[in-house]
């Protein structure tokens, strides 16, 4: 019996499919190295592209299985159409290469999508307030005060929020955290950053205890630090002396420091409440150490500390830093 010859139309159709696959692959290769800030819509489109590639691979694999079946039916007996057999073998090889190329493209798309999706949570810079900060490379320490006063612009409201357990809803505290994110976005590439919290104790929110510095342009490291920041709560007093001591004992001392706070230190307290004169003494004691790097301050609003601005201005001035007093609605939340 004469064997049926392979239909040439199938080969032409597969040629078109392979050309289409090649065009998609070329598009990804040409755009892979471009610096693009992905939006939510961009990430969604990338995921749809990955799903399309999945479907294309499945179709190609199904076609290859059909070709395998056709090849197995064409036994090399006398009278076999050698041309049909060679064409099917060539088509099988071409499909195998197409599947391999699409699998590599899919892997690249999925990897890029995961990386850029993480990048969607990166903070955005706001240079209107931060242009004067002296955040010098190679290492910057961000010191965030998380005492109870950081919940509100006055003591009575701060106490109320603490007692009611509503500190997480405080606009002032949200803005303090947003300030950290905004500063991180303005850090130039090549600069390492360490984030510390400061209340009665001081500890790192980033990196590891042995090395709190991280690269803010490393998505995984950045999002890990921001996750710790989001979990941070405000309570207790603020011991600036302990914070300065902790920073001075780092294995790699900073080349610049930024304190985000709202006034003079309130700890350690020998007992009872502290007067403004007491807080001034605590400030002078904490800053009497040899601070040989620019000491910058973002001073958030708080009633009852009239001398805070002048003292922080003096500290910044003698260390070649700067003190900023932003509007009450900065940064936006």
N, C-alpha and C positions, 0 to 999 in steps of 0.2 A: 504494500500500500504506500502511496506517495505521501510523505509527511507535509503538513501545512507549513508554509513559510511564515516567518515573523512579519508582522505588519510594520511597514516603515513609518506609518503615521505615529505609532507609539514612540519611536525613537525621536521623531521631530518634537513631539510634545515634551519628552523628557529633556531635550536640548533647551527648550524654552524655560522649563522649570529650573534647570541648572544655571542658566544665565540670570534668571531672577534671583536665585540664591546668591550668585556671585555679586550681583549689584548691591544686595542688602549687606553682604559681608564687607564689600568695599566701603560702603557708607559708614559702617561702624569703625573700620580701621582708620578712615580719614578724620573722624571726629573724636576718637577715643582720647587724644592727648590735649584737646582744647580745654581751657579753664572755663567751666560753665557753672554758674550758680543755679542749681536745680530748684524749681518751684514744685509745689504739690502736683500740678498738672504734668510737669516734666517727668516726675517719678512715675506717675500713673501711665504715661505713654511708654516709658521704658519697660514697665512690667507687661504692658500689652504686647510690646515687641518680643519680649521673652516668650510669652505664651504663643505668639505666632510662629516663632522658631521651633518651639516644642511640637506644634502641629505639623510643621513642614518636615521635621525629622521623622515623625511617626508615619507620614505619607510616604517618604522616601524609603523607610524601612519596609513598609508594606509592599512597595513596588519591587524592592530587592528580593523579598521572599517569593514574590510571583515569578521573578526571573530565575531564582534558584530552582523553582519547581519546573519551569520550562526547560532549563538546562538539564535537569535530571531525566527529563522525558526524551531528550535528544541523545540517545546512545550512539557512540561512534561506530555504527555498523556500516557495512557497504551500502551505498545509496543515500547516506545521511547528507543533508544539505550543509556543507562546510561553511558556506557564507552565513547562513542563519546562526549556526553555532558560534562563529567568531563574533558576529554582531551582538549576540546576547551576552557573550563573555565580556566584550568591551563595555557594553551597557552596565553590566554588573559592577565592573571595576570603577566606572565613572560614578555610579550611584554610591559606592562605598566611600569614594573620595568626597563626594558631596555631603554625605552624612557626617563624615569626620570633620569637614570644614564647618558645617552648621553647628556641630556639637561644641567646637572651640569658640565659635561666635557666641553661642548661647551662654557658655561659661563666662565669657568676658562681659556680656550684658548683665548677667545676674550679679557678678562681682561688682561691677560699676554701679548697678542699681542699689545694692546694699550699702556701698560706701556713700553714695550721694544722698540716699534716704536719711542716713545718719547726719549728713551735712545739713539737712533741712532744719535741724534743731540748733544750728549754730547761732549765736547771738549776733546782733547787728551793731555796727559802730555808730556813735554819735559824737562827731568831732566838735560840736558847738561848745561843749563844756570842757573837753578833754585835751584840746590842742596844746595847752600850756603845761600839762603834767610832764615831769621829768622822769619818765620810765625808761631807764637806760639798760641796754643789754650789757652782759649776756644773761643776767638773772634778775627777775622782778619778784618781790614778795607782795601779795595783796593780803592785808590784815583787816578782816571784817569784824567789827564789834557786834556781838550778839547778846548784849545785856538787856535787861527788861526795859530800859528807857528807849530802846530802838523800836518799840512798838507804837509809840505815839509822840506827838510834839510837846506834851506836857506830862508831868508826873502822875496826876490824878487819873488821866485817861489810860496811861500805861499800866497803873495798878489795877484798874477796872478790867482791862483786857487780860491781864495775868490771872486774876481771880476767877474770871468767867471762862477761862480756857479758850478764848477767842483770838489768841495771838496770831494764829496762822492767817487770819483774815485782815490783819492790820495793813493798811495802805503804805504806811511808812516802812514797815519791815519788807513788804514786797518790793518797794523802790530800792531799798538797800541791796537786796539780792539782784535786782535788775541792774543796779550800778556796777556790780561785779561782772555781770555778763557783758555790759557795754564796754567796760575797761578791757576785758579779755579780747573783744573784737577789735580793739584799737592797738593791740600789742603787735609790733612788727615781726615779720617772720625771722626765725633764727634766735628768738629770745625765749628762754625757759621761764616758766611761771610757777610759783608756789602759792597756794591759797590757805590761809589760816583763819580759824575762828578765835575770837578773844572775848571771854567774859571773866569769870573767876579763874579760869584756866585757859591755856592756849594750846591748840592742837591743829594738826594739818588736816585739811579737807581734800587734798590732792596727793597724788603719788603714793609713796610709802613712808613709814616713819623714818627709815634710813635715808630716803631721798624724796622729799616732797615736791620736787620740780617736775614739770611735764611740758610737753610741746603743745601749745594751744591750737596748732594747726593739725594735730593728730586727732581725728574725729573720735576714735575710741577713748583716748585719754581725756579729751575735752568733755565728752558726754558723761564719763565716769565722775569727773570733778563736779559737773553741773548737777548730777544726781545727788551727790553728797550735799551740795549747796541747797538744793530744794528741800532736803530733809531737815536742815538745820533749824532749830528753834531758838527764840530769844528769851533769856531769863537771867536773874541774878545781877551781880555788879560787873564792873569792868576794871581789870587789873592791868594797866598799861605797862607797869614795871615788869611783870612776869612775861608779857608779850615781847617786849624789847629784849629781855634776857633770852627767851626761847629763840628768837631770830639770830641773836649774836652767837648762839651755840651751834648753829647749823654747820655741817661739814663744809658746805660751800656757801659763804656769806653772800647776801644779795648785793647787787650793784645799784639797786634802787628799791624803795619801799613805798607803798600806798596804803594809808590807813583810811578806812571808811567808818566814821564814827559820828556821834552827835554831841560830844562835849568832853568835859574833863573826866578823868578816872574816878571811880567810886569805890575802889577796893585797892588794898585791904583796909577794912574798917575795924578800928580797935574796939568798937562797940557803939551801938546807937547810930544816929544819923550823922552825916558829915556836913559841915558848913562849906561854903564856897572856899574859904581860906584853907580848909583841910584838903579840898580837892586840888587847889593850886599847889600845895606842898607835895601831894602825891604826883602831880604832873611834873614838877621840877625834879623830884627824886627819880622818876622813871626816865627822864630825858637828860639826866646829868651824865649818863654813860657816853662813851666815845662813839657817837654815831657818825661814821665816815662814809655815808652814802646819802643821796638825796632822799629826804623824808617828805613825802607828799601826803596831803590830807584832803579828803572830801568830807566836809562837815555838814551833816544833815541838821534840820531845825530841831531845837529843844529849848523850852523856856527855863530860865533859872540859872543859866551859865553865861553871864555877860562877858566874862573874861576869857572864855574858851577861844574865841576867834583870834584875839590878839596873841595869846600864848602859842597857838598853832602856827600863826603867821610868823612869829619869831623863830620857832623851831624850823620851819621850812626855809626861812631866809638864811639862817646860818648853816644849813646843810645843802644849799643850792636846790631846794625843792620848791613846791608851790602848794598853797592852800586854796581850795575852791569851796565856795558856799553857793550851791545851786539853788534855783527856784524850788518851791515846795512841791511842784508837780513834776520835777525831773528826777529820774527818767520816767517816761510814760510806762504804765503797766496795763 
